[in-house]
């Protein structure tokens, strides 16, 4: 994962240079290699159709959003930077773009082979439980996958999530994260589907539960990031609905509000894809009452913080010998 993240951040500069030289993103002449993992037999349809390239004059207007990678060179605090090395920067006049691209493709292929090597050496203990040790659970992604421990399930979730990121970071992909997700979807559909099957095998009856053990709660929390990475490309309504319910249950049972943030983010992505003609229509699900109460609670927290600021100002005036009640409201409980 660390090696992949370093490669994606480093290759981002080369991709941006290629866009400047070519006047925009140029699709590769040949498709990047697809997954060598067999994946689920319940394969989804192609999630995002191949996105048409906009006219050349509008490509340069694409907002510089590259996912979680900073748009500009980040400045490290003093003491963290290396004095011997300077950040790698490319200039159109003094680099061989073709040589850099070939080098990036070779490094990407090495990373992909490393994932394949890791998968081949997981061993029998990392394989899903057979029918004699688990009950069959049907989901919109196919039969749920259940493992010996939640830790093993988490390893597989992160493994498939990394494979999705790997294909989206291929040297032939554009630097914009969401555009790359759409173009690479035909190569990552199996991985996203496997994530759904694994998540479904963790506490499959949690929608009916009112509480969970700490171990189950930790496993549910670990699902959040993998769900977000994989579910942005879901287009089947049943899979989207199941994902929204599961994220809501995770927040309800664990108190992990980030699950709701993931839910809102997915709904925003699906709605925007529908508006731009790159995805099927999506109707946002109703929020449970406790979700609305949580939103209200967050709003009250902000007001409480503002109230504390007012308290500080009030006591500051009292220290100066001023009457804090002249022309201003006092937070409740002060006097």
TINU-501394 format. One record per residue: residue in three letters; x, y, z of N, C-alpha, C in turn. Coordinates in steps of 0.1 Angstrom, whole numbers. Layout:
residues N
['Ala',[X,Y,Z],[X,Y,Z],[X,Y,Z]]
...
end
This chain:
residues 335
['Unk',[8,-12,0],[0,0,0],[9,13,0]]
['Unk',[19,12,8],[28,24,9],[35,26,-5]]
['Unk',[40,15,-10],[47,16,-23],[37,21,-34]]
['Unk',[25,17,-34],[15,21,-44],[12,36,-42]]
['Unk',[10,41,-29],[8,55,-27],[19,64,-31]]
['Unk',[31,59,-29],[43,67,-33],[44,68,-48]]
['Unk',[41,57,-55],[41,57,-70],[30,66,-75]]
['Unk',[18,65,-70],[7,74,-75],[11,89,-73]]
['Unk',[16,92,-62],[20,106,-59],[31,111,-69]]
['Unk',[41,102,-71],[52,106,-79],[48,107,-94]]
['Unk',[40,97,-98],[36,97,-112],[26,108,-116]]
['Unk',[20,114,-106],[10,125,-108],[17,137,-116]]
['Unk',[29,140,-112],[37,151,-119],[38,147,-134]]
['Unk',[42,135,-137],[43,131,-151],[30,132,-159]]
['Unk',[19,128,-152],[6,129,-159],[2,143,-162]]
['Unk',[5,152,-152],[2,166,-154],[10,172,-165]]
['Unk',[23,168,-166],[31,173,-177],[26,168,-190]]
['Unk',[22,155,-191],[17,149,-203],[4,157,-208]]
['Unk',[-4,161,-198],[-16,169,-202],[-12,183,-207]]
['Unk',[-2,189,-202],[2,202,-207],[8,201,-221]]
['Unk',[16,190,-223],[22,188,-236],[12,185,-247]]
['Unk',[2,176,-243],[-8,171,-253],[-20,180,-254]]
['Unk',[-21,190,-245],[-32,199,-245],[-44,193,-239]]
['Unk',[-43,183,-230],[-54,176,-224],[-51,161,-223]]
['Unk',[-60,154,-217],[-58,140,-215],[-60,132,-228]]
['Unk',[-50,124,-232],[-51,115,-244],[-53,101,-240]]
['Unk',[-64,95,-244],[-66,80,-240],[-55,72,-246]]
['Unk',[-51,61,-239],[-40,53,-244],[-44,46,-257]]
['Unk',[-34,43,-265],[-37,35,-278],[-41,21,-275]]
['Unk',[-36,16,-264],[-40,2,-260],[-45,3,-245]]
['Unk',[-54,-6,-242],[-60,-5,-228],[-49,-11,-218]]
['Unk',[-49,-6,-206],[-40,-11,-196],[-44,-26,-193]]
['Unk',[-35,-34,-188],[-38,-48,-185],[-49,-49,-175]]
['Unk',[-58,-58,-177],[-70,-60,-168],[-65,-69,-156]]
['Unk',[-75,-71,-147],[-71,-79,-135],[-69,-94,-139]]
['Unk',[-59,-100,-132],[-57,-114,-134],[-64,-122,-123]]
['Unk',[-72,-115,-115],[-80,-123,-105],[-93,-127,-111]]
['Unk',[-97,-139,-108],[-109,-144,-114],[-122,-137,-109]]
['Unk',[-121,-133,-96],[-132,-126,-90],[-145,-134,-89]]
['Unk',[-156,-127,-87],[-169,-133,-85],[-175,-137,-98]]
['Unk',[-183,-148,-98],[-190,-152,-110],[-202,-143,-112]]
['Unk',[-206,-135,-102],[-217,-126,-103],[-211,-113,-107]]
['Unk',[-207,-112,-119],[-200,-99,-124],[-211,-89,-127]]
['Unk',[-207,-76,-124],[-216,-65,-126],[-214,-61,-141]]
['Unk',[-224,-53,-145],[-222,-47,-158],[-212,-36,-157]]
['Unk',[-207,-31,-168],[-197,-20,-168],[-203,-8,-161]]
['Unk',[-197,-3,-151],[-203,7,-142],[-203,21,-149]]
['Unk',[-192,26,-152],[-192,39,-159],[-188,36,-173]]
['Unk',[-197,40,-183],[-193,38,-197],[-181,47,-200]]
['Unk',[-174,43,-210],[-162,51,-214],[-166,65,-216]]
['Unk',[-160,74,-209],[-164,88,-209],[-159,95,-221]]
['Unk',[-168,102,-228],[-163,109,-240],[-154,120,-236]]
['Unk',[-144,122,-245],[-134,133,-242],[-140,146,-246]]
['Unk',[-140,156,-238],[-145,169,-242],[-137,176,-252]]
['Unk',[-142,186,-259],[-133,193,-269],[-121,198,-262]]
['Unk',[-110,200,-271],[-97,204,-266],[-97,216,-258]]
['Unk',[-105,226,-262],[-105,239,-255],[-111,238,-242]]
['Unk',[-120,228,-239],[-126,227,-226],[-118,218,-216]]
['Unk',[-109,210,-221],[-101,201,-213],[-93,208,-203]]
['Unk',[-87,220,-207],[-78,227,-198],[-86,234,-187]]
['Unk',[-100,234,-188],[-108,240,-177],[-112,230,-167]]
['Unk',[-107,217,-168],[-111,207,-158],[-105,211,-145]]
['Unk',[-113,211,-134],[-107,215,-121],[-96,206,-117]]
['Unk',[-86,211,-111],[-74,203,-107],[-76,195,-95]]
['Unk',[-86,186,-95],[-89,177,-84],[-83,164,-86]]
['Unk',[-73,160,-78],[-66,147,-80],[-68,138,-68]]
['Unk',[-80,138,-63],[-83,129,-51],[-76,134,-39]]
['Unk',[-69,126,-31],[-63,130,-19],[-49,135,-21]]
['Unk',[-44,135,-33],[-31,140,-36],[-31,155,-37]]
['Unk',[-22,162,-31],[-22,177,-32],[-20,181,-46]]
['Unk',[-28,192,-50],[-27,197,-64],[-13,204,-66]]
['Unk',[-8,211,-56],[6,217,-57],[15,210,-47]]
['Unk',[28,213,-49],[38,206,-41],[36,210,-26]]
['Unk',[34,200,-17],[32,204,-3],[45,208,3]]
['Unk',[44,217,13],[55,222,20],[56,215,33]]
['Unk',[67,208,35],[69,200,48],[74,210,59]]
['Unk',[70,207,71],[75,215,82],[90,214,83]]
['Unk',[97,224,88],[111,223,90],[115,211,98]]
['Unk',[125,204,94],[130,192,101],[125,179,94]]
['Unk',[115,180,86],[110,168,79],[115,167,65]]
['Unk',[120,177,59],[125,177,45],[139,172,45]]
['Unk',[143,167,34],[157,162,32],[165,173,25]]
['Unk',[177,176,30],[185,187,24],[193,182,12]]
['Unk',[194,168,11],[201,162,0],[193,161,-12]]
['Unk',[180,160,-11],[172,157,-22],[161,168,-24]]
['Unk',[159,172,-36],[148,182,-39],[137,175,-45]]
['Unk',[124,180,-44],[113,174,-50],[114,172,-65]]
['Unk',[111,161,-70],[112,158,-84],[102,167,-92]]
['Unk',[107,174,-101],[98,183,-109],[102,181,-124]]
['Unk',[92,181,-133],[94,179,-147],[91,192,-154]]
['Unk',[99,194,-165],[96,206,-173],[96,201,-188]]
['Unk',[87,206,-196],[85,201,-209],[97,202,-218]]
['Unk',[106,211,-215],[118,214,-223],[129,204,-221]]
['Unk',[130,198,-209],[142,191,-206],[140,176,-201]]
['Unk',[128,171,-205],[125,157,-202],[121,149,-214]]
['Unk',[123,136,-214],[118,127,-224],[105,121,-219]]
['Unk',[94,126,-223],[81,121,-217],[79,107,-220]]
['Unk',[83,102,-232],[81,88,-236],[89,79,-227]]
['Unk',[101,83,-224],[110,75,-215],[104,75,-201]]
['Unk',[99,86,-196],[93,86,-183],[81,77,-182]]
['Unk',[73,77,-193],[61,69,-193],[64,54,-193]]
['Unk',[74,50,-201],[79,36,-201],[84,32,-187]]
['Unk',[91,41,-181],[96,38,-167],[85,37,-157]]
['Unk',[74,46,-159],[63,45,-150],[55,32,-152]]
['Unk',[53,28,-164],[46,15,-167],[53,3,-162]]
['Unk',[67,3,-163],[74,-8,-157],[73,-8,-142]]
['Unk',[74,3,-135],[72,3,-121],[58,-1,-117]]
['Unk',[48,3,-124],[34,-1,-122],[33,-16,-123]]
['Unk',[39,-21,-133],[38,-36,-136],[44,-43,-124]]
['Unk',[55,-38,-119],[62,-45,-108],[53,-45,-96]]
['Unk',[46,-34,-93],[37,-33,-82],[25,-43,-84]]
['Unk',[20,-43,-96],[9,-53,-98],[13,-67,-96]]
['Unk',[25,-70,-101],[30,-84,-99],[32,-87,-84]]
['Unk',[36,-77,-76],[38,-78,-62],[24,-82,-55]]
['Unk',[14,-76,-60],[0,-79,-54],[-3,-94,-58]]
['Unk',[0,-98,-70],[-3,-111,-74],[5,-121,-66]]
['Unk',[18,-118,-64],[26,-127,-56],[21,-128,-41]]
['Unk',[16,-117,-36],[10,-117,-22],[-2,-126,-22]]
['Unk',[-11,-124,-32],[-23,-132,-32],[-20,-147,-33]]
['Unk',[-10,-151,-41],[-6,-165,-43],[-1,-171,-30]]
['Unk',[4,-163,-21],[10,-168,-9],[2,-166,4]]
['Unk',[-11,-163,2],[-19,-161,14],[-22,-175,21]]
['Unk',[-23,-185,14],[-24,-198,20],[-39,-202,22]]
['Unk',[-41,-215,27],[-54,-220,28],[-62,-213,40]]
['Unk',[-55,-208,50],[-62,-202,61],[-69,-189,57]]
['Unk',[-64,-183,46],[-70,-170,41],[-81,-172,31]]
['Unk',[-85,-185,28],[-96,-187,19],[-109,-186,26]]
['Unk',[-120,-183,18],[-133,-182,24],[-138,-196,30]]
['Unk',[-146,-195,40],[-152,-207,46],[-161,-215,37]]
['Unk',[-160,-228,37],[-168,-236,29],[-183,-237,34]]
['Unk',[-192,-243,26],[-206,-244,31],[-207,-252,44]]
['Unk',[-198,-261,47],[-199,-269,59],[-196,-261,72]]
['Unk',[-190,-249,70],[-187,-241,82],[-194,-227,82]]
['Unk',[-202,-225,72],[-209,-212,71],[-222,-214,64]]
['Unk',[-232,-205,67],[-245,-206,60],[-244,-197,48]]
['Unk',[-252,-200,38],[-252,-192,26],[-260,-180,28]]
['Unk',[-254,-168,24],[-260,-155,25],[-261,-149,11]]
['Unk',[-272,-147,6],[-274,-141,-8],[-274,-126,-6]]
['Unk',[-267,-119,-15],[-266,-104,-15],[-267,-99,-29]]
['Unk',[-269,-86,-31],[-268,-81,-45],[-255,-83,-52]]
['Unk',[-245,-86,-45],[-231,-89,-51],[-229,-103,-53]]
['Unk',[-238,-112,-50],[-236,-126,-50],[-235,-132,-36]]
['Unk',[-231,-145,-35],[-230,-150,-21],[-220,-143,-13]]
['Unk',[-223,-140,0],[-214,-133,8],[-202,-142,11]]
['Unk',[-190,-136,13],[-178,-143,17],[-176,-142,32]]
['Unk',[-174,-153,38],[-171,-153,52],[-158,-160,55]]
['Unk',[-150,-155,64],[-136,-160,67],[-135,-164,81]]
['Unk',[-124,-170,84],[-121,-176,98],[-122,-165,108]]
['Unk',[-117,-154,105],[-116,-143,115],[-120,-130,108]]
['Unk',[-124,-120,116],[-126,-106,110],[-113,-100,105]]
['Unk',[-102,-103,111],[-89,-98,106],[-86,-103,92]]
['Unk',[-89,-115,89],[-86,-120,76],[-96,-113,66]]
['Unk',[-108,-112,69],[-117,-104,61],[-112,-90,58]]
['Unk',[-107,-84,69],[-102,-70,67],[-90,-70,57]]
['Unk',[-81,-80,58],[-70,-81,49],[-74,-82,35]]
['Unk',[-84,-90,32],[-89,-91,18],[-96,-79,14]]
['Unk',[-103,-72,22],[-110,-59,18],[-99,-49,14]]
['Unk',[-89,-48,22],[-78,-38,19],[-70,-43,7]]
['Unk',[-69,-56,5],[-62,-61,-7],[-70,-56,-20]]
['Unk',[-83,-59,-20],[-90,-55,-32],[-91,-40,-34]]
['Unk',[-92,-33,-22],[-92,-18,-23],[-79,-13,-30]]
['Unk',[-68,-19,-26],[-55,-15,-31],[-54,-19,-46]]
['Unk',[-60,-30,-50],[-60,-33,-64],[-68,-23,-73]]
['Unk',[-79,-18,-67],[-87,-8,-74],[-79,5,-75]]
['Unk',[-73,9,-64],[-64,21,-65],[-53,19,-75]]
['Unk',[-47,7,-75],[-36,4,-84],[-40,6,-99]]
['Unk',[-52,1,-103],[-56,3,-117],[-60,17,-120]]
['Unk',[-65,24,-110],[-69,38,-112],[-56,47,-113]]
['Unk',[-45,42,-108],[-33,49,-108],[-24,45,-119]]
['Unk',[-29,37,-129],[-21,33,-140],[-16,45,-148]]
['Unk',[-3,44,-153],[2,55,-160],[-6,61,-172]]
['Unk',[-15,52,-177],[-24,57,-188],[-36,64,-184]]
['Unk',[-39,64,-170],[-51,70,-165],[-48,85,-163]]
['Unk',[-59,93,-164],[-57,108,-162],[-55,111,-147]]
['Unk',[-49,122,-144],[-46,126,-130],[-58,128,-121]]
['Unk',[-70,132,-127],[-82,134,-119],[-87,121,-114]]
['Unk',[-89,120,-101],[-93,107,-95],[-106,102,-100]]
['Unk',[-116,110,-100],[-130,105,-104],[-130,101,-118]]
['Unk',[-123,109,-127],[-122,105,-141],[-115,92,-143]]
['Unk',[-104,90,-136],[-97,77,-136],[-106,66,-131]]
['Unk',[-114,68,-121],[-123,58,-116],[-133,53,-126]]
['Unk',[-138,62,-134],[-147,59,-144],[-141,51,-156]]
['Unk',[-129,55,-160],[-122,48,-171],[-117,35,-167]]
['Unk',[-113,33,-155],[-107,21,-150],[-118,11,-145]]
['Unk',[-130,15,-145],[-141,7,-139],[-142,-7,-145]]
['Unk',[-140,-8,-158],[-141,-21,-165],[-130,-31,-160]]
['Unk',[-119,-25,-154],[-109,-34,-149],[-110,-37,-134]]
['Unk',[-118,-28,-127],[-119,-29,-113],[-133,-34,-108]]
['Unk',[-141,-38,-118],[-155,-42,-114],[-155,-54,-105]]
['Unk',[-147,-64,-108],[-146,-76,-100],[-141,-73,-86]]
['Unk',[-131,-64,-85],[-126,-61,-72],[-137,-54,-63]]
['Unk',[-144,-44,-69],[-154,-37,-62],[-165,-47,-57]]
['Unk',[-168,-57,-66],[-179,-66,-63],[-174,-75,-51]]
['Unk',[-161,-79,-51],[-156,-87,-40],[-157,-80,-27]]
['Unk',[-154,-67,-27],[-155,-59,-15],[-169,-60,-9]]
['Unk',[-179,-59,-18],[-193,-60,-14],[-196,-73,-8]]
['Unk',[-191,-84,-13],[-194,-97,-8],[-187,-99,6]]
['Unk',[-175,-94,7],[-168,-95,20],[-175,-87,31]]
['Unk',[-179,-75,28],[-186,-66,38],[-199,-73,42]]
['Unk',[-206,-79,32],[-219,-85,35],[-217,-97,44]]
['Unk',[-205,-103,44],[-203,-115,53],[-199,-111,67]]
['Unk',[-197,-98,70],[-194,-94,84],[-207,-89,90]]
['Unk',[-211,-96,100],[-224,-92,107],[-235,-91,98]]
['Unk',[-239,-101,91],[-249,-100,80],[-263,-96,86]]
['Unk',[-265,-98,98],[-279,-95,104],[-278,-82,112]]
['Unk',[-268,-73,109],[-267,-61,118],[-278,-51,116]]
['Unk',[-286,-52,106],[-298,-43,104],[-308,-46,115]]
['Unk',[-308,-58,121],[-318,-62,131],[-312,-60,145]]
['Unk',[-299,-57,146],[-292,-57,159],[-294,-43,165]]
['Unk',[-294,-42,178],[-294,-30,185],[-281,-26,191]]
['Unk',[-272,-36,192],[-258,-34,197],[-249,-45,191]]
['Unk',[-236,-43,191],[-227,-53,187],[-215,-53,196]]
['Unk',[-207,-64,196],[-196,-65,204],[-185,-56,199]]
['Unk',[-175,-53,207],[-164,-45,203],[-156,-51,190]]
['Unk',[-155,-64,190],[-148,-70,178],[-156,-68,166]]
['Unk',[-169,-70,166],[-177,-68,154],[-178,-53,150]]
['Unk',[-178,-45,161],[-178,-31,158],[-166,-26,151]]
['Unk',[-154,-31,155],[-142,-28,149],[-141,-33,134]]
['Unk',[-147,-45,132],[-147,-50,118],[-156,-42,109]]
['Unk',[-167,-37,115],[-176,-29,107],[-170,-15,103]]
['Unk',[-163,-10,113],[-156,3,111],[-146,2,100]]
['Unk',[-139,-10,100],[-128,-12,90],[-134,-13,76]]
['Unk',[-147,-15,74],[-153,-16,61],[-154,-3,54]]
['Unk',[-154,8,62],[-158,21,57],[-150,26,45]]
['Unk',[-137,26,46],[-129,31,35],[-130,22,23]]
['Unk',[-130,9,25],[-131,0,13],[-144,1,6]]
['Unk',[-155,3,14],[-168,6,7],[-167,18,-1]]
['Unk',[-161,29,4],[-161,41,-4],[-153,40,-17]]
['Unk',[-142,33,-16],[-133,32,-28],[-140,23,-39]]
['Unk',[-147,13,-34],[-153,4,-44],[-167,8,-48]]
['Unk',[-175,14,-39],[-189,17,-42],[-191,29,-51]]
['Unk',[-181,38,-53],[-183,49,-62],[-186,45,-76]]
['Unk',[-183,32,-80],[-186,28,-94],[-197,18,-94]]
['Unk',[-205,16,-83],[-217,8,-84],[-227,15,-92]]
['Unk',[-234,8,-100],[-245,13,-108],[-258,5,-107]]
['Unk',[-257,-7,-102],[-269,-15,-100],[-277,-9,-88]]
['Unk',[-290,-6,-89],[-297,0,-78],[-297,-8,-65]]
['Unk',[-298,-21,-67],[-299,-30,-55],[-285,-29,-47]]
['Unk',[-274,-28,-54],[-261,-27,-47],[-260,-14,-40]]
['Unk',[-264,-3,-47],[-264,10,-41],[-272,11,-28]]
['Unk',[-284,5,-29],[-293,6,-18],[-288,-2,-6]]
['Unk',[-282,-14,-9],[-276,-22,2],[-264,-15,8]]
['Unk',[-256,-8,0],[-245,-1,5],[-249,10,15]]
['Unk',[-259,18,11],[-264,29,19],[-269,23,32]]
['Unk',[-277,13,32],[-282,7,45],[-270,2,54]]
['Unk',[-260,-4,48],[-249,-10,56],[-242,2,62]]
['Unk',[-239,13,55],[-232,24,61],[-240,30,72]]
['Unk',[-253,31,70],[-261,37,80],[-261,28,93]]
['Unk',[-261,15,91],[-261,6,102],[-247,6,110]]
['Unk',[-237,8,102],[-223,10,108],[-223,22,117]]
['Unk',[-228,33,113],[-229,45,121],[-238,43,133]]
['Unk',[-249,36,131],[-259,35,142],[-253,26,153]]
['Unk',[-246,15,149],[-242,5,159],[-228,8,165]]
['Unk',[-220,16,158],[-207,19,163],[-205,34,168]]
['Unk',[-214,43,163],[-212,57,166],[-201,63,157]]
['Unk',[-196,56,147],[-186,61,138],[-192,70,128]]
['Unk',[-192,83,130],[-199,92,121],[-193,93,107]]
['Unk',[-181,89,106],[-174,89,93],[-182,80,83]]
['Unk',[-189,69,88],[-197,61,79],[-208,69,72]]
['Unk',[-214,79,80],[-224,87,74],[-218,97,64]]
['Unk',[-205,101,66],[-198,110,57],[-196,102,44]]
['Unk',[-192,89,45],[-190,81,33],[-204,79,26]]
['Unk',[-214,77,33],[-227,76,27],[-231,89,19]]
['Unk',[-230,100,25],[-233,113,19],[-224,115,6]]
['Unk',[-211,111,8],[-202,113,-4],[-206,104,-15]]
['Unk',[-210,91,-13],[-214,82,-23],[-227,88,-30]]
['Unk',[-236,92,-22],[-249,97,-28],[-246,109,-37]]
['Unk',[-236,117,-33],[-233,129,-40],[-227,125,-54]]
['Unk',[-218,115,-53],[-211,111,-65],[-221,104,-75]]
['Unk',[-230,96,-70],[-240,89,-79],[-249,100,-85]]
['Unk',[-253,110,-77],[-262,120,-82],[-255,128,-93]]
['Unk',[-243,132,-90],[-235,140,-100],[-233,132,-113]]
['Unk',[-230,119,-112],[-228,111,-124],[-241,110,-132]]
['Unk',[-253,109,-125],[-265,109,-132],[-268,122,-139]]
['Unk',[-265,133,-133],[-267,146,-139],[-259,149,-151]]
['Unk',[-247,143,-152],[-238,145,-163],[-239,134,-173]]
['Unk',[-249,125,-171],[-251,114,-181],[-241,103,-181]]
['Unk',[-234,101,-170],[-224,91,-169],[-228,80,-159]]
['Unk',[-240,80,-155],[-245,69,-146],[-260,69,-146]]
['Unk',[-266,59,-141],[-281,58,-140],[-286,68,-130]]
['Unk',[-299,71,-131],[-305,80,-121],[-304,74,-107]]
['Unk',[-303,83,-98],[-302,79,-84],[-311,88,-75]]
['Unk',[-320,82,-68],[-329,89,-59],[-324,87,-44]]
['Unk',[-320,97,-38],[-314,96,-24],[-325,90,-15]]
['Unk',[-319,81,-6],[-328,74,4],[-331,84,15]]
['Unk',[-342,82,21],[-346,90,33],[-337,87,45]]
['Unk',[-334,97,52],[-325,96,64],[-333,92,76]]
['Unk',[-329,82,84],[-336,79,96],[-336,90,106]]
['Unk',[-346,90,115],[-347,101,124],[-334,103,133]]
['Unk',[-328,92,136],[-316,93,144],[-304,100,137]]
['Unk',[-304,98,123],[-294,105,115],[-297,120,116]]
['Unk',[-309,124,114],[-313,138,115],[-309,144,129]]
['Unk',[-312,136,139],[-308,140,153],[-293,142,154]]
['Unk',[-286,133,148],[-271,134,148],[-266,147,141]]
['Unk',[-273,150,130],[-270,163,123],[-273,175,132]]
['Unk',[-284,174,139],[-288,185,149],[-278,186,160]]
['Unk',[-273,174,165],[-264,173,176],[-250,180,171]]
['Unk',[-246,177,159],[-234,183,154],[-236,198,153]]
['Unk',[-247,203,148],[-250,217,148],[-250,224,162]]
['Unk',[-255,216,172],[-255,222,185],[-241,222,191]]
['Unk',[-232,212,187],[-219,213,191],[-212,225,186]]
['Unk',[-214,229,173],[-208,241,168],[-213,253,176]]
['Unk',[-226,253,179],[-231,265,186],[-225,265,200]]
['Unk',[-223,253,206],[-217,253,219],[-203,258,219]]
['Unk',[-196,255,208],[-182,260,207],[-182,275,205]]
['Unk',[-192,280,198],[-193,295,197],[-197,301,210]]
['Unk',[-205,294,218],[-209,299,231],[-197,299,241]]
['Unk',[-188,289,239],[-176,289,248],[-167,301,244]]
['Unk',[-167,305,231],[-159,316,227],[-165,329,233]]
['Unk',[-178,330,234],[-185,341,240],[-182,342,255]]
['Unk',[-181,330,261],[-177,329,275],[-164,335,278]]
['Unk',[-154,331,269],[-141,336,271],[-140,352,269]]
['Unk',[-148,357,259],[-148,371,257],[-155,378,270]]
['Unk',[-165,372,275],[-172,378,287],[-163,379,299]]
['Unk',[-156,368,302],[-147,369,313],[-135,378,311]]
['Unk',[-131,379,298],[-121,389,295],[-125,403,298]]
['Unk',[-138,406,295],[-143,420,298],[-144,422,313]]
['Unk',[-148,411,320],[-149,413,334],[-135,415,341]]
['Unk',[-125,409,335],[-112,411,340],[-107,426,338]]
['Unk',[-112,432,327],[-109,446,324],[-118,456,332]]
['Unk',[-127,451,340],[-135,460,348],[-147,465,340]]
['Unk',[-151,458,329],[-162,463,321],[-174,454,325]]
['Unk',[-186,460,323],[-199,452,325],[-202,444,313]]
['Unk',[-201,431,314],[-203,422,302],[-218,422,297]]
['Unk',[-227,427,305],[-241,426,302],[-246,438,293]]
['Unk',[-237,448,291],[-241,459,283],[-241,456,268]]
['Unk',[-254,455,263],[-255,454,248],[-251,440,243]]
['Unk',[-250,430,251],[-247,417,245],[-254,406,252]]
['Unk',[-255,395,246],[-261,383,251],[-251,375,259]]
['Unk',[-255,370,271],[-246,362,278],[-250,347,277]]
['Unk',[-241,338,274],[-244,324,274],[-251,319,286]]
['Unk',[-260,310,284],[-267,304,295],[-258,298,306]]
['Unk',[-260,301,318],[-252,295,329],[-241,304,334]]
['Unk',[-239,316,327],[-228,325,332],[-233,332,344]]
['Unk',[-245,337,344],[-250,345,356],[-263,339,360]]
end
